[in-house]
Amino acid sequence: ERPIPLVLSYEENGAAIDAALQVISPRLTGVDGRGQPGESFERELTGALAIYLAAARFPATSPALRAAVAEWAVAELSGATSPEMTALRQAERRDDLLPLDRVWRLVAVRNENGALEQTQVASMFIYAQETFGNGAVARLLEATPADLPDALRRAYGVSYDDFNAGWQEWLQAGSPAADRPA
């Protein structure tokens, strides 16, 4: 295994460096007053690393799916309810969510990157990790770019209907990793 070359830059228009993970943002805070990494820095770095690793390990994944992986990874790191997850739960209460198989097709197969759809896929990753244990997200990514019913069958040996029913129940009830806001 070789180390990942990492470039951090505060310049939004910084020059690209080939074969390196770049985190380019003028919002990076570096360290806080106690010398600990700042929250914005951690979130940006975690998201960039997740995208880089997903592309390296699962090259068949779409960029939109990698963005959902990044959102999942940031949620796992922070442990807090993200504004995106709050919006997802509000959309669920209004019955505004698309069916999971359609969202998967948009993000994983067609590479469309709507914010709500991306968060819905990230929530599928959180649910899968809680339900099927460590490595669940990787198993699902290995099964892409298949349609969701095929990917679920290959990754976990479950039907789409069973996964969807479990995810819906999980979303309505809340979870340790994506707690329903009060």
C-alpha positions in Angstrom: 0.0 0.0 0.0 1.2 3.5 -0.8 0.4 6.6 1.1 -2.2 9.0 -0.3 -0.6 12.3 -1.4 -2.6 15.1 0.3 -2.7 18.7 -0.7 -4.5 21.3 1.4 -5.1 24.8 0.0 -6.9 27.9 1.1 -7.1 29.1 -2.5 -10.3 28.2 -4.3 -8.6 28.5 -7.7 -5.5 26.6 -6.7 -3.7 24.6 -9.4 -4.7 21.0 -9.7 -2.0 18.4 -8.8 -2.2 15.0 -10.6 -2.7 11.9 -8.5 -3.2 13.7 -5.2 -6.1 14.2 -2.9 -6.9 17.9 -2.8 -9.0 19.7 -0.3 -9.4 23.2 -1.6 -11.4 25.6 0.4 -11.0 29.1 1.8 -13.3 28.0 4.7 -10.9 25.5 6.2 -10.2 26.4 9.8 -7.2 24.2 10.5 -7.0 24.1 14.3 -9.1 25.5 17.1 -7.9 27.3 20.2 -6.9 24.0 21.8 -4.8 22.9 18.9 -7.5 20.4 17.7 -8.6 20.1 14.1 -11.4 22.5 13.4 -14.8 21.1 12.5 -15.0 22.5 9.1 -11.5 21.2 8.3 -12.5 17.7 9.5 -15.7 17.6 7.5 -14.0 18.8 4.3 -11.1 16.4 4.7 -13.3 13.5 5.5 -15.6 14.1 2.6 -12.6 14.5 0.2 -11.0 11.3 1.5 -14.2 9.4 1.2 -14.6 10.4 -2.5 -10.9 9.6 -3.2 -11.1 6.2 -1.6 -14.4 5.3 -3.2 -13.0 6.2 -6.6 -9.9 4.2 -6.0 -11.5 1.1 -4.6 -14.8 1.2 -6.6 -14.0 2.8 -9.9 -17.4 1.8 -11.4 -19.2 4.1 -8.9 -20.6 7.4 -10.3 -19.3 10.7 -9.0 -22.8 11.4 -7.6 -22.7 8.1 -5.7 -19.2 9.0 -4.4 -20.7 12.3 -3.1 -23.3 10.3 -1.2 -20.5 8.2 0.2 -18.8 11.5 1.4 -22.0 12.7 3.0 -22.3 9.3 4.8 -18.7 9.5 6.0 -19.0 13.0 7.3 -22.2 12.0 9.2 -20.3 9.0 10.7 -17.5 11.2 11.8 -19.5 14.1 13.3 -22.2 11.9 15.0 -24.6 14.9 14.7 -27.7 15.3 12.8 -26.8 17.1 9.6 -29.0 19.8 8.0 -29.3 17.4 5.0 -30.7 14.6 7.2 -33.1 17.1 8.9 -34.3 18.1 5.4 -34.7 14.4 4.5 -36.8 13.7 7.5 -39.0 16.7 6.8 -39.4 15.5 3.2 -40.4 12.0 4.5 -43.0 13.6 6.8 -44.5 15.4 3.8 -44.3 12.1 1.8 -42.0 13.9 -0.8 -39.3 11.1 -1.1 -38.8 9.2 -4.2 -38.8 5.4 -4.1 -35.3 4.0 -3.1 -34.9 2.1 -6.4 -35.6 5.3 -8.4 -33.2 7.4 -6.2 -30.5 4.7 -6.6 -30.9 4.7 -10.4 -30.7 8.5 -10.5 -27.5 8.7 -8.3 -25.7 5.5 -8.9 -26.5 4.7 -12.5 -27.4 8.0 -14.2 -25.0 10.1 -12.1 -27.6 12.8 -11.2 -26.7 14.7 -8.1 -29.8 16.3 -6.5 -29.2 17.2 -2.8 -32.2 15.4 -1.5 -31.5 12.3 -3.6 -27.9 12.3 -2.5 -28.9 12.5 1.2 -31.5 9.7 0.7 -28.7 7.4 -0.7 -26.4 8.5 2.2 -29.2 7.5 4.6 -29.4 4.1 2.9 -25.7 3.7 3.7 -26.3 4.7 7.4 -29.2 2.2 7.6 -27.1 -0.6 5.9 -24.2 0.0 8.2 -26.4 -0.3 11.3 -28.3 -3.3 9.9 -25.6 -5.3 8.2 -22.6 -4.2 10.2 -19.1 -3.0 9.3 -18.3 -3.2 5.7 -21.9 -3.0 4.6 -21.4 0.2 2.5 -18.3 -1.4 0.8 -20.4 -4.5 -0.1 -23.1 -2.3 -1.6 -20.5 -0.3 -3.6 -19.0 -3.5 -4.9 -22.4 -4.4 -6.3 -22.7 -1.2 -8.4 -23.7 0.0 -10.9 -26.5 -2.5 -10.8 -30.1 -1.5 -10.2 -30.8 -1.5 -6.5 -32.8 -4.8 -6.2 -29.8 -6.6 -7.8 -27.2 -4.7 -5.8 -29.1 -5.5 -2.5 -29.4 -9.1 -3.4 -25.6 -9.4 -4.2 -24.5 -7.3 -1.3 -26.7 -8.6 1.6 -28.9 -11.4 0.2 -32.0 -9.4 0.9 -34.9 -8.4 -1.4 -35.6 -4.8 -2.3 -39.0 -5.0 -0.6 -37.4 -6.1 2.7 -34.6 -3.5 2.6 -37.1 -0.8 1.7 -39.5 -1.7 4.5 -36.6 -1.8 7.0 -35.2 1.6 5.8 -38.7 3.2 5.9 -39.2 2.0 9.5 -35.7 3.1 10.4 -36.2 6.5 8.9 -39.5 7.1 10.7 -38.1 5.9 14.1 -34.7 7.6 13.9 -31.4 5.9 14.6 -28.3 6.3 16.7 -26.3 7.5 13.7 -29.0 9.8 12.2 -31.1 10.9 15.2 -34.5 12.5 14.4 -34.4 16.1 15.5 -36.8 17.2 18.2 
